[in-house]
Amino acid sequence: MINAYTNSGTKFTPTTNLDEAFWIHLEEPDTSEMEQVITKYELPEDFITDLQDADENSRLEYESGAILIIMRVPVFYKHATSKLPFATVPLGLIIVPEKIITVSFFDQEILTTFLEGKHRPFTITPQSFILNINLRTSIYYLRFLKEINRRTNNIEQELHISMKNKELIRLLRLEKSLVYFATSLKANELILERIQRSRWLQNDPEGEDMIDDVIIENKQAIDMANIYSNILSGMMDAFASVISNNLNIVMKFLTTITIIIALPTMIFSMYGMNVHLPLEANPWAFLIIMAVSLILSVVAIIIFVRKKYF
């Protein structure tokens, strides 16, 4: 789908005329739509086709009078069938003379506010628009990181009550999401620093101030991702130790019970043999044997209690 918007100063207005459009957004475009935009604006084909790869890394390229900026943006999968609740996908920002082209082959919320016209008013220029998209990307990273931390705390409370594989798997998925976030944020940081050093923002004081704000927000997100990742990793290690310790306690208890039961079993097994045995003619033999077995079991219990096996 191709959506086009004109620039009316501080907001975007939908239009059907691509020549009049300031912003062209390609949302999961098909082959014909990609070819239409590539041909019309004489873009390298890989500027758009590369974005179909969910693992495409952040980068910045200049070619044929166009600038390509690929950023990794966060996504939240609400469906329970998703392998990961949070991940990152590539978002393409293509700058051609007097136009901005955005390309996304995956569901993401970063551009929703701009598409729906709910963004804060700002003087729309190619530089300010690109930087506002990057700023919103950093804000979404921070928002999702807080949600990951909230979910981690909830799972931790559940694990204190009952330790199940389901909760541990959920923690593992959140840990993987944090790894993706941290990796993508570091890649985005390199692109932002390249933009800051480039001639693209020269003679634009407002843009230079804004890129500083974007870099600060991105670094804050990197720090949060690293902190939460370290906490979650330590928590996983702690729960692994708890599980191992619980297993040792259970095995120790079962071994102790086995030894206690084995003592009377051994005595009764000996007196079950078809040979001459002590007390075989004594009318109190059964009670004596029972008493000896009970005494041995009690002695064993006392020994284990003193050694804190229970």
C-alpha positions in Angstrom: 0.0 0.0 0.0 1.2 3.5 -0.9 0.1 6.4 1.3 1.0 10.0 0.3 0.9 13.1 2.4 1.5 16.8 1.7 3.3 19.1 4.1 1.1 21.9 5.3 3.7 23.4 7.6 3.1 21.6 10.9 1.0 18.7 9.9 0.4 16.1 7.1 -2.5 16.0 4.8 -3.4 12.9 2.8 -3.1 13.2 -1.0 -3.4 10.9 -4.0 -0.9 12.9 -6.1 2.7 11.6 -5.5 4.2 14.6 -7.3 2.6 16.9 -4.7 3.4 14.7 -1.7 6.1 15.5 0.8 5.9 12.1 2.6 5.3 8.8 0.8 4.8 5.8 3.0 5.1 2.2 1.6 3.3 -0.2 4.0 4.0 -3.8 3.1 4.2 -2.9 -0.6 3.8 -5.5 -3.3 6.1 -5.9 -6.3 4.3 -3.5 -8.6 4.2 -0.8 -5.9 7.9 -1.2 -5.2 8.7 -0.9 -8.9 6.5 2.2 -9.3 8.4 4.1 -6.6 11.8 2.8 -7.6 11.2 3.9 -11.2 9.6 7.2 -10.4 12.4 8.4 -8.1 15.2 6.5 -9.7 16.2 4.6 -6.6 18.5 1.7 -6.3 16.4 -1.4 -6.1 18.0 -2.7 -2.9 17.0 0.5 -1.1 13.5 -1.0 -0.8 13.9 -4.8 -1.3 16.6 -5.1 1.4 13.9 -4.1 4.0 12.0 -7.3 3.4 14.6 -9.0 5.5 13.6 -8.9 9.2 17.2 -9.2 10.2 18.4 -6.3 8.0 20.9 -4.2 10.1 20.9 -0.5 10.7 22.9 1.4 8.1 23.2 4.7 6.2 23.9 4.9 2.5 24.2 7.7 -0.2 23.6 6.7 -3.8 22.1 8.2 -6.9 21.3 11.5 -5.1 19.2 9.7 -2.5 20.0 8.9 1.2 18.9 5.6 2.8 18.7 5.3 6.6 17.7 2.0 8.0 16.8 2.0 11.7 15.8 -1.0 13.9 12.5 -0.2 15.6 10.8 -2.0 18.4 7.6 -4.0 18.0 5.2 -5.6 20.5 3.5 -8.8 19.5 0.1 -9.1 21.3 -0.7 -12.5 20.0 0.0 -15.4 22.4 1.3 -17.6 19.6 4.2 -15.3 19.0 7.6 -16.8 19.9 8.8 -13.4 21.4 6.6 -10.7 23.0 9.0 -8.0 21.9 11.4 -7.8 19.0 12.9 -5.3 16.5 12.3 -4.9 12.7 13.9 -2.6 10.1 12.3 0.7 9.1 13.6 2.4 5.9 13.8 6.2 5.6 14.7 7.3 2.1 15.5 11.0 1.4 15.1 12.2 -2.1 15.0 15.9 -3.2 12.0 17.6 -1.4 10.5 14.2 -0.4 10.7 11.6 2.4 9.9 8.0 1.6 9.3 5.5 4.5 9.2 1.8 3.9 8.0 -0.9 6.3 7.3 -4.5 5.6 6.4 -5.3 9.2 3.7 -4.1 11.6 5.1 -1.3 13.8 3.7 1.6 15.8 6.4 4.2 15.3 4.7 6.0 12.3 1.2 5.5 13.5 1.0 8.9 15.3 2.3 10.7 12.2 -0.1 8.8 9.9 -3.1 9.6 12.1 -2.0 13.2 12.5 -1.8 12.9 16.3 1.8 14.1 16.6 2.8 17.3 18.3 3.0 20.2 15.9 6.5 20.9 14.6 8.0 22.7 11.7 8.2 20.0 9.1 11.4 19.7 7.1 13.2 16.6 5.9 15.7 16.9 8.8 13.1 17.5 11.5 10.8 14.8 10.3 13.6 12.2 10.2 14.8 13.2 13.7 11.2 13.1 15.1 10.9 9.6 13.8 14.1 8.6 15.5 13.1 10.4 18.7 9.8 8.5 18.7 11.7 5.3 18.1 13.8 5.9 21.3 10.6 6.7 23.2 9.0 3.4 22.2 12.1 1.5 23.2 11.9 3.1 26.6 8.2 2.3 26.9 8.7 -1.3 25.9 11.6 -1.7 28.2 9.5 -0.6 31.2 6.8 -3.1 30.1 9.5 -5.8 30.0 10.6 -4.9 33.5 7.0 -4.9 34.8 6.4 -8.4 33.3 9.7 -9.6 34.8 8.6 -8.5 38.3 5.2 -10.2 37.9 6.8 -13.5 36.8 9.3 -13.2 39.7 6.4 -13.0 42.1 4.8 -16.0 40.5 8.0 -18.0 40.8 8.2 -17.3 44.5 4.9 -19.0 44.9 5.3 -21.9 42.5 8.3 -22.6 40.3 7.1 -23.9 36.9 8.7 -24.3 33.5 6.1 -22.0 32.0 7.3 -19.0 34.0 10.9 -19.8 33.3 10.3 -20.0 29.6 8.5 -16.6 29.8 11.6 -15.2 31.5 13.8 -16.7 28.8 11.8 -15.0 26.1 12.0 -11.7 27.8 15.7 -12.1 28.1 16.0 -12.8 24.4 13.9 -9.7 23.7 16.3 -7.6 25.8 19.2 -8.9 23.8 17.5 -7.9 20.5 16.7 -4.4 22.0 20.3 -3.8 23.2 21.8 -4.9 19.9 19.5 -2.8 17.8 19.9 0.3 20.0 23.7 0.1 19.7 23.4 -0.2 15.9 21.0 2.8 15.8 23.4 4.8 18.0 26.1 4.4 15.3 23.7 5.7 12.6 22.7 8.7 14.8 26.3 9.6 15.3 26.9 9.4 11.6 23.9 11.7 11.0 25.3 14.1 13.6 28.7 14.2 11.9 27.2 14.5 8.3 26.8 17.6 6.3 23.1 16.9 6.1 22.5 18.9 9.4 24.8 21.8 8.6 23.3 25.3 8.9 20.4 23.8 10.8 20.8 24.8 14.6 17.4 23.3 15.5 18.3 20.0 13.9 21.7 19.9 15.6 20.0 20.4 19.0 17.4 17.8 18.2 19.9 15.1 17.2 21.6 15.6 20.6 18.3 14.9 22.3 17.7 11.8 20.2 21.2 10.5 21.0 20.6 11.1 24.7 17.3 9.2 24.6 18.9 6.4 22.6 21.7 6.1 25.1 19.2 6.1 28.0 17.4 3.2 26.3 20.8 1.4 25.8 21.6 1.8 29.6 18.1 0.6 30.6 18.3 -2.4 28.2 21.7 -3.4 29.7 20.5 -3.0 33.3 17.4 -5.0 32.7 19.3 -7.6 30.8 21.8 -8.0 33.6 19.1 -8.2 36.2 17.2 -10.8 34.2 20.3 -12.8 33.6 21.2 -12.8 37.3 17.6 -13.8 38.1 17.7 -16.7 35.7 21.0 -17.9 37.3 19.5 -17.5 40.8 16.4 -19.5 39.9 18.5 -22.2 38.3 20.5 -22.5 41.6 17.2 -22.6 43.5 15.9 -25.4 41.3 19.1 -27.4 41.7 19.1 -26.9 45.4 15.4 -28.0 45.6 16.3 -31.1 43.7 19.2 -31.8 46.1 16.8 -31.4 49.1 14.3 -33.8 47.6 16.9 -36.4 46.7 18.4 -36.1 50.2 15.0 -36.6 51.8 14.2 -39.6 49.6 17.6 -41.2 50.3 17.0 -40.7 54.1 13.6 -42.3 54.0 15.0 -45.2 51.9 17.7 -45.9 54.5 15.2 -45.8 57.4 12.9 -48.2 55.6 15.7 -50.5 54.6 16.7 -51.3 58.2 13.5 -53.2 59.2 13.2 -54.6 55.7 16.7 -56.2 56.0 15.8 -57.8 59.4 12.5 -59.1 58.1 14.2 -60.4 55.0 16.7 -62.4 57.1 13.9 -63.9 59.2 12.0 -64.8 56.1 14.7 -67.3 55.0 14.0 -71.1 55.4 17.0 -71.7 57.8 17.6 -72.0 61.5 17.6 -68.5 63.1 17.8 -67.1 66.6 14.6 -66.8 68.6 12.8 -69.2 66.2 11.4 -71.2 69.1 10.7 -68.1 71.3 6.9 -67.3 71.5 7.8 -63.6 71.7 10.1 -63.7 68.6 7.8 -61.6 66.4 7.4 -58.8 69.0 11.1 -58.9 69.8 12.0 -58.6 66.1 9.5 -55.8 65.6 10.9 -53.9 68.6 14.5 -54.3 67.3 13.4 -53.0 63.9 11.6 -50.1 65.5 14.5 -49.1 67.7 16.9 -49.2 64.7 14.6 -47.0 62.7 14.2 -44.5 65.6 18.0 -44.4 66.1 18.4 -43.8 62.3 15.8 -41.0 62.4 17.6 -39.3 65.4 20.9 -39.5 63.6 19.5 -37.9 60.5 17.7 -35.2 62.4 20.9 -34.2 64.2 22.7 -34.0 60.9 19.8 -31.8 59.7 18.9 -34.2 56.9 15.2 -33.3 57.4 
